[in-house]
Amino acid sequence: MTLKCIATGSTGNCYILTSDRGKHLILDAGIPIGEIKKGLDFDIGNVCACIITHVHKDHSLSANKLKTMGIPVWQPYLSDKVRMRTQLGEFEIECFDVYHNGTPCRAFIITVGEETILYCTDFEYVAYDLSKKNLTVMLVELNYLSDLVSDDNDHLQHLVRGHAEAKTTLELIKHNSKKLHTVLFCHMSKSGSLDRDKVAEMVLDYIPAWCRWDWCKNGETYNIDSIPF
């Protein structure tokens, strides 16, 4: 099973989860449709669906274009229900609400084969206990370090109420690491409020030694099987 990062960050977010059977699930569509098609290597026929976390354009830009192509697009943030389930192809998906500075936003738990994958981005905190979900993979936002955020930041409110501080993310990982084998950090700040070397030091206290981790990079594909070969 693989996870491809087509784009991550405030300018656009889109990831492709591909099962061992070659079926694709698009996670957010916050980039032009042409870039999504290219990221899929134009394998449109094997796309089961797309799931969208929230309405902001860096996550939802091409949602309607995907619909016109006949691809199911699940947008649970449009419902008043905060916890929902659905089956999209071979992907079993449940969602729950996360706080994103007042904008309705959902995180997803995706089960396919033997893997249970958390996709969680654009959140201040997670209010639910996920310990019984036996997560094996996390694609999770780690946006900024509080020590590096200036009080006169023009976007301070949106940053601290709508995005994940490093310790928030690392605590989430620590409390759900029993079955975890892969962590990918996404939606990292590019405004100078994130020191990746500092985070790499912090990781040692939060992520188990057996768990591999990395920063999402545009265009990179990651093997997320429990045995990566």
Biotite code that builds the C-alpha atoms (Angstrom):
import biotite.structure as struc

atoms = struc.array([
    struc.Atom([0.000, 0.000, 0.000], chain_id="A", res_id=1, res_name="MET", atom_name="CA", element="C"),
    struc.Atom([1.278, 3.460, -0.818], chain_id="A", res_id=2, res_name="THR", atom_name="CA", element="C"),
    struc.Atom([0.536, 7.066, 0.039], chain_id="A", res_id=3, res_name="LEU", atom_name="CA", element="C"),
    struc.Atom([1.527, 9.740, -2.455], chain_id="A", res_id=4, res_name="LYS", atom_name="CA", element="C"),
    struc.Atom([1.832, 13.381, -1.489], chain_id="A", res_id=5, res_name="CYS", atom_name="CA", element="C"),
    struc.Atom([0.887, 15.441, -4.511], chain_id="A", res_id=6, res_name="ILE", atom_name="CA", element="C"),
    struc.Atom([0.814, 18.670, -2.495], chain_id="A", res_id=7, res_name="ALA", atom_name="CA", element="C"),
    struc.Atom([0.926, 19.699, 1.147], chain_id="A", res_id=8, res_name="THR", atom_name="CA", element="C"),
    struc.Atom([0.764, 23.071, 2.884], chain_id="A", res_id=9, res_name="GLY", atom_name="CA", element="C"),
    struc.Atom([-1.245, 26.277, 2.832], chain_id="A", res_id=10, res_name="SER", atom_name="CA", element="C"),
    struc.Atom([-1.085, 26.576, -0.969], chain_id="A", res_id=11, res_name="THR", atom_name="CA", element="C"),
    struc.Atom([-2.799, 23.230, -1.539], chain_id="A", res_id=12, res_name="GLY", atom_name="CA", element="C"),
    struc.Atom([-3.276, 19.736, -0.132], chain_id="A", res_id=13, res_name="ASN", atom_name="CA", element="C"),
    struc.Atom([-3.845, 16.477, -1.970], chain_id="A", res_id=14, res_name="CYS", atom_name="CA", element="C"),
    struc.Atom([-2.744, 12.911, -1.251], chain_id="A", res_id=15, res_name="TYR", atom_name="CA", element="C"),
    struc.Atom([-3.408, 9.605, -3.000], chain_id="A", res_id=16, res_name="ILE", atom_name="CA", element="C"),
    struc.Atom([-3.894, 6.453, -0.939], chain_id="A", res_id=17, res_name="LEU", atom_name="CA", element="C"),
    struc.Atom([-3.456, 3.376, -3.147], chain_id="A", res_id=18, res_name="THR", atom_name="CA", element="C"),
    struc.Atom([-4.438, -0.085, -1.977], chain_id="A", res_id=19, res_name="SER", atom_name="CA", element="C"),
    struc.Atom([-2.603, -3.298, -2.772], chain_id="A", res_id=20, res_name="ASP", atom_name="CA", element="C"),
    struc.Atom([-5.240, -3.882, -5.465], chain_id="A", res_id=21, res_name="ARG", atom_name="CA", element="C"),
    struc.Atom([-4.332, -0.627, -7.174], chain_id="A", res_id=22, res_name="GLY", atom_name="CA", element="C"),
    struc.Atom([-7.465, 1.286, -6.150], chain_id="A", res_id=23, res_name="LYS", atom_name="CA", element="C"),
    struc.Atom([-7.075, 4.964, -5.278], chain_id="A", res_id=24, res_name="HIS", atom_name="CA", element="C"),
    struc.Atom([-8.664, 7.149, -2.610], chain_id="A", res_id=25, res_name="LEU", atom_name="CA", element="C"),
    struc.Atom([-7.987, 10.877, -2.950], chain_id="A", res_id=26, res_name="ILE", atom_name="CA", element="C"),
    struc.Atom([-7.491, 12.669, 0.361], chain_id="A", res_id=27, res_name="LEU", atom_name="CA", element="C"),
    struc.Atom([-8.418, 16.326, -0.170], chain_id="A", res_id=28, res_name="ASP", atom_name="CA", element="C"),
    struc.Atom([-8.454, 18.056, -3.542], chain_id="A", res_id=29, res_name="ALA", atom_name="CA", element="C"),
    struc.Atom([-6.979, 21.471, -2.848], chain_id="A", res_id=30, res_name="GLY", atom_name="CA", element="C"),
    struc.Atom([-5.048, 21.826, -6.110], chain_id="A", res_id=31, res_name="ILE", atom_name="CA", element="C"),
    struc.Atom([-6.024, 22.226, -9.789], chain_id="A", res_id=32, res_name="PRO", atom_name="CA", element="C"),
    struc.Atom([-7.634, 19.164, -11.348], chain_id="A", res_id=33, res_name="ILE", atom_name="CA", element="C"),
    struc.Atom([-4.826, 18.823, -13.884], chain_id="A", res_id=34, res_name="GLY", atom_name="CA", element="C"),
    struc.Atom([-2.294, 18.376, -11.096], chain_id="A", res_id=35, res_name="GLU", atom_name="CA", element="C"),
    struc.Atom([-4.472, 15.706, -9.487], chain_id="A", res_id=36, res_name="ILE", atom_name="CA", element="C"),
    struc.Atom([-4.733, 13.806, -12.778], chain_id="A", res_id=37, res_name="LYS", atom_name="CA", element="C"),
    struc.Atom([-0.982, 14.024, -13.254], chain_id="A", res_id=38, res_name="LYS", atom_name="CA", element="C"),
    struc.Atom([-0.386, 12.845, -9.677], chain_id="A", res_id=39, res_name="GLY", atom_name="CA", element="C"),
    struc.Atom([-2.575, 9.832, -10.422], chain_id="A", res_id=40, res_name="LEU", atom_name="CA", element="C"),
    struc.Atom([-0.529, 9.109, -13.551], chain_id="A", res_id=41, res_name="ASP", atom_name="CA", element="C"),
    struc.Atom([-3.903, 9.597, -15.272], chain_id="A", res_id=42, res_name="PHE", atom_name="CA", element="C"),
    struc.Atom([-5.179, 6.329, -13.762], chain_id="A", res_id=43, res_name="ASP", atom_name="CA", element="C"),
    struc.Atom([-8.641, 7.846, -13.310], chain_id="A", res_id=44, res_name="ILE", atom_name="CA", element="C"),
    struc.Atom([-10.505, 4.570, -13.777], chain_id="A", res_id=45, res_name="GLY", atom_name="CA", element="C"),
    struc.Atom([-9.123, 3.147, -10.544], chain_id="A", res_id=46, res_name="ASN", atom_name="CA", element="C"),
    struc.Atom([-10.174, 6.101, -8.371], chain_id="A", res_id=47, res_name="VAL", atom_name="CA", element="C"),
    struc.Atom([-12.819, 4.908, -5.897], chain_id="A", res_id=48, res_name="CYS", atom_name="CA", element="C"),
    struc.Atom([-13.602, 8.296, -4.390], chain_id="A", res_id=49, res_name="ALA", atom_name="CA", element="C"),
    struc.Atom([-12.323, 11.517, -2.867], chain_id="A", res_id=50, res_name="CYS", atom_name="CA", element="C"),
    struc.Atom([-12.800, 12.639, 0.731], chain_id="A", res_id=51, res_name="ILE", atom_name="CA", element="C"),
    struc.Atom([-12.597, 16.295, 1.764], chain_id="A", res_id=52, res_name="ILE", atom_name="CA", element="C"),
    struc.Atom([-11.779, 17.556, 5.255], chain_id="A", res_id=53, res_name="THR", atom_name="CA", element="C"),
    struc.Atom([-13.279, 21.054, 5.008], chain_id="A", res_id=54, res_name="HIS", atom_name="CA", element="C"),
    struc.Atom([-14.406, 23.847, 2.731], chain_id="A", res_id=55, res_name="VAL", atom_name="CA", element="C"),
    struc.Atom([-11.196, 25.927, 2.515], chain_id="A", res_id=56, res_name="HIS", atom_name="CA", element="C"),
    struc.Atom([-9.917, 26.001, -1.055], chain_id="A", res_id=57, res_name="LYS", atom_name="CA", element="C"),
    struc.Atom([-6.490, 24.610, -0.200], chain_id="A", res_id=58, res_name="ASP", atom_name="CA", element="C"),
    struc.Atom([-8.386, 21.373, 0.530], chain_id="A", res_id=59, res_name="HIS", atom_name="CA", element="C"),
    struc.Atom([-11.506, 21.522, -1.667], chain_id="A", res_id=60, res_name="SER", atom_name="CA", element="C"),
    struc.Atom([-10.570, 23.435, -4.834], chain_id="A", res_id=61, res_name="LEU", atom_name="CA", element="C"),
    struc.Atom([-11.226, 20.614, -7.315], chain_id="A", res_id=62, res_name="SER", atom_name="CA", element="C"),
    struc.Atom([-14.058, 18.823, -5.505], chain_id="A", res_id=63, res_name="ALA", atom_name="CA", element="C"),
    struc.Atom([-16.682, 19.861, -8.055], chain_id="A", res_id=64, res_name="ASN", atom_name="CA", element="C"),
    struc.Atom([-14.414, 19.008, -10.988], chain_id="A", res_id=65, res_name="LYS", atom_name="CA", element="C"),
    struc.Atom([-14.025, 15.486, -9.594], chain_id="A", res_id=66, res_name="LEU", atom_name="CA", element="C"),
    struc.Atom([-17.801, 15.189, -9.306], chain_id="A", res_id=67, res_name="LYS", atom_name="CA", element="C"),
    struc.Atom([-18.253, 16.147, -12.959], chain_id="A", res_id=68, res_name="THR", atom_name="CA", element="C"),
    struc.Atom([-15.834, 13.320, -13.809], chain_id="A", res_id=69, res_name="MET", atom_name="CA", element="C"),
    struc.Atom([-18.159, 10.877, -12.041], chain_id="A", res_id=70, res_name="GLY", atom_name="CA", element="C"),
    struc.Atom([-15.924, 10.394, -9.007], chain_id="A", res_id=71, res_name="ILE", atom_name="CA", element="C"),
    struc.Atom([-17.804, 10.203, -5.679], chain_id="A", res_id=72, res_name="PRO", atom_name="CA", element="C"),
    struc.Atom([-16.752, 13.030, -3.345], chain_id="A", res_id=73, res_name="VAL", atom_name="CA", element="C"),
    struc.Atom([-17.535, 12.687, 0.363], chain_id="A", res_id=74, res_name="TRP", atom_name="CA", element="C"),
    struc.Atom([-17.792, 16.023, 2.187], chain_id="A", res_id=75, res_name="GLN", atom_name="CA", element="C"),
    struc.Atom([-19.087, 15.151, 5.672], chain_id="A", res_id=76, res_name="PRO", atom_name="CA", element="C"),
    struc.Atom([-18.417, 18.666, 6.984], chain_id="A", res_id=77, res_name="TYR", atom_name="CA", element="C"),
    struc.Atom([-21.557, 19.715, 5.076], chain_id="A", res_id=78, res_name="LEU", atom_name="CA", element="C"),
    struc.Atom([-23.639, 17.644, 7.510], chain_id="A", res_id=79, res_name="SER", atom_name="CA", element="C"),
    struc.Atom([-24.569, 18.530, 11.080], chain_id="A", res_id=80, res_name="ASP", atom_name="CA", element="C"),
    struc.Atom([-23.575, 15.004, 12.069], chain_id="A", res_id=81, res_name="LYS", atom_name="CA", element="C"),
    struc.Atom([-20.084, 15.088, 13.533], chain_id="A", res_id=82, res_name="VAL", atom_name="CA", element="C"),
    struc.Atom([-19.421, 11.342, 13.379], chain_id="A", res_id=83, res_name="ARG", atom_name="CA", element="C"),
    struc.Atom([-20.289, 9.360, 10.261], chain_id="A", res_id=84, res_name="MET", atom_name="CA", element="C"),
    struc.Atom([-19.289, 6.188, 8.400], chain_id="A", res_id=85, res_name="ARG", atom_name="CA", element="C"),
    struc.Atom([-19.230, 5.188, 4.762], chain_id="A", res_id=86, res_name="THR", atom_name="CA", element="C"),
    struc.Atom([-17.828, 2.540, 2.432], chain_id="A", res_id=87, res_name="GLN", atom_name="CA", element="C"),
    struc.Atom([-16.148, 3.804, -0.728], chain_id="A", res_id=88, res_name="LEU", atom_name="CA", element="C"),
    struc.Atom([-14.936, 0.900, -2.805], chain_id="A", res_id=89, res_name="GLY", atom_name="CA", element="C"),
    struc.Atom([-12.673, -1.201, -0.613], chain_id="A", res_id=90, res_name="GLU", atom_name="CA", element="C"),
    struc.Atom([-12.062, 1.719, 1.757], chain_id="A", res_id=91, res_name="PHE", atom_name="CA", element="C"),
    struc.Atom([-14.087, 1.725, 4.979], chain_id="A", res_id=92, res_name="GLU", atom_name="CA", element="C"),
    struc.Atom([-14.101, 5.267, 6.334], chain_id="A", res_id=93, res_name="ILE", atom_name="CA", element="C"),
    struc.Atom([-15.331, 6.991, 9.461], chain_id="A", res_id=94, res_name="GLU", atom_name="CA", element="C"),
    struc.Atom([-15.009, 10.654, 10.301], chain_id="A", res_id=95, res_name="CYS", atom_name="CA", element="C"),
    struc.Atom([-15.093, 12.809, 13.398], chain_id="A", res_id=96, res_name="PHE", atom_name="CA", element="C"),
    struc.Atom([-15.046, 16.541, 13.975], chain_id="A", res_id=97, res_name="ASP", atom_name="CA", element="C"),
    struc.Atom([-11.942, 18.537, 14.843], chain_id="A", res_id=98, res_name="VAL", atom_name="CA", element="C"),
    struc.Atom([-11.741, 22.202, 15.825], chain_id="A", res_id=99, res_name="TYR", atom_name="CA", element="C"),
    struc.Atom([-10.449, 24.480, 13.041], chain_id="A", res_id=100, res_name="HIS", atom_name="CA", element="C"),
    struc.Atom([-10.987, 28.042, 14.241], chain_id="A", res_id=101, res_name="ASN", atom_name="CA", element="C"),
    struc.Atom([-14.760, 27.791, 13.845], chain_id="A", res_id=102, res_name="GLY", atom_name="CA", element="C"),
    struc.Atom([-14.804, 26.202, 10.378], chain_id="A", res_id=103, res_name="THR", atom_name="CA", element="C"),
    struc.Atom([-16.474, 22.749, 10.268], chain_id="A", res_id=104, res_name="PRO", atom_name="CA", element="C"),
    struc.Atom([-13.689, 20.236, 9.683], chain_id="A", res_id=105, res_name="CYS", atom_name="CA", element="C"),
    struc.Atom([-13.431, 16.449, 9.788], chain_id="A", res_id=106, res_name="ARG", atom_name="CA", element="C"),
    struc.Atom([-10.649, 13.943, 10.342], chain_id="A", res_id=107, res_name="ALA", atom_name="CA", element="C"),
    struc.Atom([-10.831, 10.486, 8.806], chain_id="A", res_id=108, res_name="PHE", atom_name="CA", element="C"),
    struc.Atom([-10.029, 6.951, 9.917], chain_id="A", res_id=109, res_name="ILE", atom_name="CA", element="C"),
    struc.Atom([-9.624, 4.737, 6.864], chain_id="A", res_id=110, res_name="ILE", atom_name="CA", element="C"),
    struc.Atom([-9.522, 0.952, 7.081], chain_id="A", res_id=111, res_name="THR", atom_name="CA", element="C"),
    struc.Atom([-8.305, -1.020, 4.085], chain_id="A", res_id=112, res_name="VAL", atom_name="CA", element="C"),
    struc.Atom([-6.765, -4.472, 4.208], chain_id="A", res_id=113, res_name="GLY", atom_name="CA", element="C"),
    struc.Atom([-4.799, -4.775, 7.441], chain_id="A", res_id=114, res_name="GLU", atom_name="CA", element="C"),
    struc.Atom([-4.136, -1.046, 7.791], chain_id="A", res_id=115, res_name="GLU", atom_name="CA", element="C"),
    struc.Atom([-6.045, 1.577, 9.771], chain_id="A", res_id=116, res_name="THR", atom_name="CA", element="C"),
    struc.Atom([-5.001, 5.044, 8.687], chain_id="A", res_id=117, res_name="ILE", atom_name="CA", element="C"),
    struc.Atom([-5.702, 8.366, 10.389], chain_id="A", res_id=118, res_name="LEU", atom_name="CA", element="C"),
    struc.Atom([-5.815, 11.453, 8.182], chain_id="A", res_id=119, res_name="TYR", atom_name="CA", element="C"),
    struc.Atom([-6.009, 14.489, 10.444], chain_id="A", res_id=120, res_name="CYS", atom_name="CA", element="C"),
    struc.Atom([-5.149, 18.020, 9.386], chain_id="A", res_id=121, res_name="THR", atom_name="CA", element="C"),
    struc.Atom([-6.120, 21.638, 10.122], chain_id="A", res_id=122, res_name="ASP", atom_name="CA", element="C"),
    struc.Atom([-6.956, 21.056, 13.773], chain_id="A", res_id=123, res_name="PHE", atom_name="CA", element="C"),
    struc.Atom([-6.234, 22.731, 17.087], chain_id="A", res_id=124, res_name="GLU", atom_name="CA", element="C"),
    struc.Atom([-6.816, 19.527, 19.045], chain_id="A", res_id=125, res_name="TYR", atom_name="CA", element="C"),
    struc.Atom([-8.505, 16.112, 18.867], chain_id="A", res_id=126, res_name="VAL", atom_name="CA", element="C"),
    struc.Atom([-11.242, 15.710, 21.470], chain_id="A", res_id=127, res_name="ALA", atom_name="CA", element="C"),
    struc.Atom([-11.821, 11.973, 21.001], chain_id="A", res_id=128, res_name="TYR", atom_name="CA", element="C"),
    struc.Atom([-10.114, 8.909, 22.455], chain_id="A", res_id=129, res_name="ASP", atom_name="CA", element="C"),
    struc.Atom([-8.763, 6.959, 19.485], chain_id="A", res_id=130, res_name="LEU", atom_name="CA", element="C"),
    struc.Atom([-6.847, 4.359, 21.479], chain_id="A", res_id=131, res_name="SER", atom_name="CA", element="C"),
    struc.Atom([-9.272, 1.549, 20.611], chain_id="A", res_id=132, res_name="LYS", atom_name="CA", element="C"),
    struc.Atom([-9.003, 2.224, 16.883], chain_id="A", res_id=133, res_name="LYS", atom_name="CA", element="C"),
    struc.Atom([-5.608, 0.459, 16.708], chain_id="A", res_id=134, res_name="ASN", atom_name="CA", element="C"),
    struc.Atom([-4.205, 2.955, 14.243], chain_id="A", res_id=135, res_name="LEU", atom_name="CA", element="C"),
    struc.Atom([-1.315, 1.658, 12.141], chain_id="A", res_id=136, res_name="THR", atom_name="CA", element="C"),
    struc.Atom([-0.583, 4.736, 10.009], chain_id="A", res_id=137, res_name="VAL", atom_name="CA", element="C"),
    struc.Atom([-0.962, 8.456, 10.654], chain_id="A", res_id=138, res_name="MET", atom_name="CA", element="C"),
    struc.Atom([-0.967, 11.214, 8.055], chain_id="A", res_id=139, res_name="LEU", atom_name="CA", element="C"),
    struc.Atom([-1.153, 14.087, 10.490], chain_id="A", res_id=140, res_name="VAL", atom_name="CA", element="C"),
    struc.Atom([-0.573, 17.821, 10.529], chain_id="A", res_id=141, res_name="GLU", atom_name="CA", element="C"),
    struc.Atom([2.401, 19.211, 12.432], chain_id="A", res_id=142, res_name="LEU", atom_name="CA", element="C"),
    struc.Atom([2.255, 22.884, 11.606], chain_id="A", res_id=143, res_name="ASN", atom_name="CA", element="C"),
    struc.Atom([4.282, 24.993, 14.020], chain_id="A", res_id=144, res_name="TYR", atom_name="CA", element="C"),
    struc.Atom([6.298, 25.274, 17.230], chain_id="A", res_id=145, res_name="LEU", atom_name="CA", element="C"),
    struc.Atom([4.767, 27.629, 19.787], chain_id="A", res_id=146, res_name="SER", atom_name="CA", element="C"),
    struc.Atom([8.219, 28.921, 20.773], chain_id="A", res_id=147, res_name="ASP", atom_name="CA", element="C"),
    struc.Atom([8.693, 30.298, 17.266], chain_id="A", res_id=148, res_name="LEU", atom_name="CA", element="C"),
    struc.Atom([5.361, 32.099, 16.920], chain_id="A", res_id=149, res_name="VAL", atom_name="CA", element="C"),
    struc.Atom([5.477, 35.858, 17.354], chain_id="A", res_id=150, res_name="SER", atom_name="CA", element="C"),
    struc.Atom([2.670, 37.626, 19.210], chain_id="A", res_id=151, res_name="ASP", atom_name="CA", element="C"),
    struc.Atom([2.471, 40.171, 16.396], chain_id="A", res_id=152, res_name="ASP", atom_name="CA", element="C"),
    struc.Atom([1.879, 37.510, 13.747], chain_id="A", res_id=153, res_name="ASN", atom_name="CA", element="C"),
    struc.Atom([-0.930, 38.814, 11.516], chain_id="A", res_id=154, res_name="ASP", atom_name="CA", element="C"),
    struc.Atom([-2.472, 35.345, 11.393], chain_id="A", res_id=155, res_name="HIS", atom_name="CA", element="C"),
    struc.Atom([-1.941, 34.420, 15.041], chain_id="A", res_id=156, res_name="LEU", atom_name="CA", element="C"),
    struc.Atom([-5.596, 33.610, 15.783], chain_id="A", res_id=157, res_name="GLN", atom_name="CA", element="C"),
    struc.Atom([-5.957, 31.349, 12.754], chain_id="A", res_id=158, res_name="HIS", atom_name="CA", element="C"),
    struc.Atom([-2.629, 29.669, 13.442], chain_id="A", res_id=159, res_name="LEU", atom_name="CA", element="C"),
    struc.Atom([-3.141, 28.742, 17.094], chain_id="A", res_id=160, res_name="VAL", atom_name="CA", element="C"),
    struc.Atom([-6.895, 28.008, 16.858], chain_id="A", res_id=161, res_name="ARG", atom_name="CA", element="C"),
    struc.Atom([-6.851, 26.298, 13.499], chain_id="A", res_id=162, res_name="GLY", atom_name="CA", element="C"),
    struc.Atom([-3.610, 24.356, 13.199], chain_id="A", res_id=163, res_name="HIS", atom_name="CA", element="C"),
    struc.Atom([-1.669, 21.751, 15.160], chain_id="A", res_id=164, res_name="ALA", atom_name="CA", element="C"),
    struc.Atom([1.248, 22.754, 17.358], chain_id="A", res_id=165, res_name="GLU", atom_name="CA", element="C"),
    struc.Atom([4.098, 20.233, 17.442], chain_id="A", res_id=166, res_name="ALA", atom_name="CA", element="C"),
    struc.Atom([3.445, 18.961, 20.975], chain_id="A", res_id=167, res_name="LYS", atom_name="CA", element="C"),
    struc.Atom([-0.264, 18.530, 20.240], chain_id="A", res_id=168, res_name="THR", atom_name="CA", element="C"),
    struc.Atom([0.550, 16.292, 17.302], chain_id="A", res_id=169, res_name="THR", atom_name="CA", element="C"),
    struc.Atom([3.257, 14.370, 19.130], chain_id="A", res_id=170, res_name="LEU", atom_name="CA", element="C"),
    struc.Atom([0.983, 13.726, 22.118], chain_id="A", res_id=171, res_name="GLU", atom_name="CA", element="C"),
    struc.Atom([-1.694, 12.442, 19.735], chain_id="A", res_id=172, res_name="LEU", atom_name="CA", element="C"),
    struc.Atom([0.837, 10.026, 18.287], chain_id="A", res_id=173, res_name="ILE", atom_name="CA", element="C"),
    struc.Atom([2.151, 8.931, 21.681], chain_id="A", res_id=174, res_name="LYS", atom_name="CA", element="C"),
    struc.Atom([-1.317, 8.044, 22.980], chain_id="A", res_id=175, res_name="HIS", atom_name="CA", element="C"),
    struc.Atom([-2.171, 6.012, 19.875], chain_id="A", res_id=176, res_name="ASN", atom_name="CA", element="C"),
    struc.Atom([1.101, 4.234, 19.162], chain_id="A", res_id=177, res_name="SER", atom_name="CA", element="C"),
    struc.Atom([0.310, 0.667, 20.257], chain_id="A", res_id=178, res_name="LYS", atom_name="CA", element="C"),
    struc.Atom([-0.068, -0.656, 16.694], chain_id="A", res_id=179, res_name="LYS", atom_name="CA", element="C"),
    struc.Atom([1.481, 2.294, 14.887], chain_id="A", res_id=180, res_name="LEU", atom_name="CA", element="C"),
    struc.Atom([4.258, 1.652, 12.374], chain_id="A", res_id=181, res_name="HIS", atom_name="CA", element="C"),
    struc.Atom([4.255, 4.732, 10.100], chain_id="A", res_id=182, res_name="THR", atom_name="CA", element="C"),
    struc.Atom([3.829, 8.475, 10.699], chain_id="A", res_id=183, res_name="VAL", atom_name="CA", element="C"),
    struc.Atom([3.867, 11.113, 7.969], chain_id="A", res_id=184, res_name="LEU", atom_name="CA", element="C"),
    struc.Atom([3.773, 14.774, 8.986], chain_id="A", res_id=185, res_name="PHE", atom_name="CA", element="C"),
    struc.Atom([1.861, 17.089, 6.659], chain_id="A", res_id=186, res_name="CYS", atom_name="CA", element="C"),
    struc.Atom([0.702, 20.706, 6.272], chain_id="A", res_id=187, res_name="HIS", atom_name="CA", element="C"),
    struc.Atom([3.904, 22.126, 7.768], chain_id="A", res_id=188, res_name="MET", atom_name="CA", element="C"),
    struc.Atom([4.203, 25.892, 8.174], chain_id="A", res_id=189, res_name="SER", atom_name="CA", element="C"),
    struc.Atom([6.551, 27.708, 5.804], chain_id="A", res_id=190, res_name="LYS", atom_name="CA", element="C"),
    struc.Atom([6.397, 31.004, 7.684], chain_id="A", res_id=191, res_name="SER", atom_name="CA", element="C"),
    struc.Atom([9.426, 30.410, 9.911], chain_id="A", res_id=192, res_name="GLY", atom_name="CA", element="C"),
    struc.Atom([7.406, 29.019, 12.826], chain_id="A", res_id=193, res_name="SER", atom_name="CA", element="C"),
    struc.Atom([8.650, 25.444, 12.420], chain_id="A", res_id=194, res_name="LEU", atom_name="CA", element="C"),
    struc.Atom([12.140, 24.091, 13.132], chain_id="A", res_id=195, res_name="ASP", atom_name="CA", element="C"),
    struc.Atom([12.330, 20.566, 11.725], chain_id="A", res_id=196, res_name="ARG", atom_name="CA", element="C"),
    struc.Atom([15.597, 19.791, 13.503], chain_id="A", res_id=197, res_name="ASP", atom_name="CA", element="C"),
    struc.Atom([13.993, 20.676, 16.835], chain_id="A", res_id=198, res_name="LYS", atom_name="CA", element="C"),
    struc.Atom([11.007, 18.459, 16.042], chain_id="A", res_id=199, res_name="VAL", atom_name="CA", element="C"),
    struc.Atom([13.343, 15.594, 15.117], chain_id="A", res_id=200, res_name="ALA", atom_name="CA", element="C"),
    struc.Atom([14.814, 15.810, 18.629], chain_id="A", res_id=201, res_name="GLU", atom_name="CA", element="C"),
    struc.Atom([11.360, 15.909, 20.221], chain_id="A", res_id=202, res_name="MET", atom_name="CA", element="C"),
    struc.Atom([10.234, 12.857, 18.250], chain_id="A", res_id=203, res_name="VAL", atom_name="CA", element="C"),
    struc.Atom([12.564, 10.657, 20.309], chain_id="A", res_id=204, res_name="LEU", atom_name="CA", element="C"),
    struc.Atom([10.378, 11.239, 23.380], chain_id="A", res_id=205, res_name="ASP", atom_name="CA", element="C"),
    struc.Atom([7.054, 10.622, 21.655], chain_id="A", res_id=206, res_name="TYR", atom_name="CA", element="C"),
    struc.Atom([7.317, 8.172, 18.769], chain_id="A", res_id=207, res_name="ILE", atom_name="CA", element="C"),
    struc.Atom([8.284, 4.531, 19.483], chain_id="A", res_id=208, res_name="PRO", atom_name="CA", element="C"),
    struc.Atom([11.613, 3.341, 18.130], chain_id="A", res_id=209, res_name="ALA", atom_name="CA", element="C"),
    struc.Atom([9.903, 0.755, 15.913], chain_id="A", res_id=210, res_name="TRP", atom_name="CA", element="C"),
    struc.Atom([7.816, 3.398, 14.161], chain_id="A", res_id=211, res_name="CYS", atom_name="CA", element="C"),
    struc.Atom([9.190, 5.049, 11.042], chain_id="A", res_id=212, res_name="ARG", atom_name="CA", element="C"),
    struc.Atom([8.358, 8.689, 10.350], chain_id="A", res_id=213, res_name="TRP", atom_name="CA", element="C"),
    struc.Atom([8.976, 11.335, 7.712], chain_id="A", res_id=214, res_name="ASP", atom_name="CA", element="C"),
    struc.Atom([7.941, 14.766, 6.468], chain_id="A", res_id=215, res_name="TRP", atom_name="CA", element="C"),
    struc.Atom([5.595, 14.782, 3.496], chain_id="A", res_id=216, res_name="CYS", atom_name="CA", element="C"),
    struc.Atom([7.268, 16.127, 0.375], chain_id="A", res_id=217, res_name="LYS", atom_name="CA", element="C"),
    struc.Atom([5.459, 17.145, -2.789], chain_id="A", res_id=218, res_name="ASN", atom_name="CA", element="C"),
    struc.Atom([5.712, 14.436, -5.417], chain_id="A", res_id=219, res_name="GLY", atom_name="CA", element="C"),
    struc.Atom([6.965, 11.729, -3.036], chain_id="A", res_id=220, res_name="GLU", atom_name="CA", element="C"),
    struc.Atom([5.371, 8.287, -2.695], chain_id="A", res_id=221, res_name="THR", atom_name="CA", element="C"),
    struc.Atom([5.649, 6.421, 0.611], chain_id="A", res_id=222, res_name="TYR", atom_name="CA", element="C"),
    struc.Atom([5.298, 2.696, 1.220], chain_id="A", res_id=223, res_name="ASN", atom_name="CA", element="C"),
    struc.Atom([2.995, 2.434, 4.237], chain_id="A", res_id=224, res_name="ILE", atom_name="CA", element="C"),
    struc.Atom([2.867, -1.328, 4.605], chain_id="A", res_id=225, res_name="ASP", atom_name="CA", element="C"),
    struc.Atom([3.840, -2.639, 8.032], chain_id="A", res_id=226, res_name="SER", atom_name="CA", element="C"),
    struc.Atom([6.786, -4.387, 6.339], chain_id="A", res_id=227, res_name="ILE", atom_name="CA", element="C"),
    struc.Atom([8.035, -1.805, 3.802], chain_id="A", res_id=228, res_name="PRO", atom_name="CA", element="C"),
    struc.Atom([9.505, -4.207, 1.236], chain_id="A", res_id=229, res_name="PHE", atom_name="CA", element="C"),
])
